Structures are given as structure tokens and as C-alpha cells.
């Protein structure tokens, strides 16, 4: 199940830098493309705001 970035995102970019498949893009907050996400959990582990959850 792909991960989802909640409104708690502080837009620090840690998740995007950690993603092995480059499925996270920047907007007002960061967004994960569910079609590309391989559900590895790397982004969730590095998020300082605990803003990444399983959808």
C-alpha cells in the first residue's frame, strides 16, 4: 500500500531525498505518486514531522 503525506508536512525535503524510486514531488507540501511508490517505507523513517502514513 503506497504511503501518503499528510498536512503535517513541513516541506523539509527529507523524504524526497531518501526515496529510491523518485516518486515524491514538491508542491505546497510534498506529494507521493501512488503509481510509482514501492511502499519501502524509507520516506516515513526519515520524516521529522511524522507526516507520512500508509494510506
HELIX and SHEET records of a PDB file:
HELIX    1   1 UNK A   14  UNK A   18  1                                   5    
HELIX    2   2 UNK A   42  UNK A   46  1                                   5    
SHEET    1   A 2 UNK A   3  UNK A   5  0                                        
SHEET    2   A 2 UNK A  52  UNK A  54 -1                                        
SHEET    1   B 2 UNK A  24  UNK A  26  0                                        
SHEET    2   B 2 UNK A  30  UNK A  32 -1                                        
END                                                                             
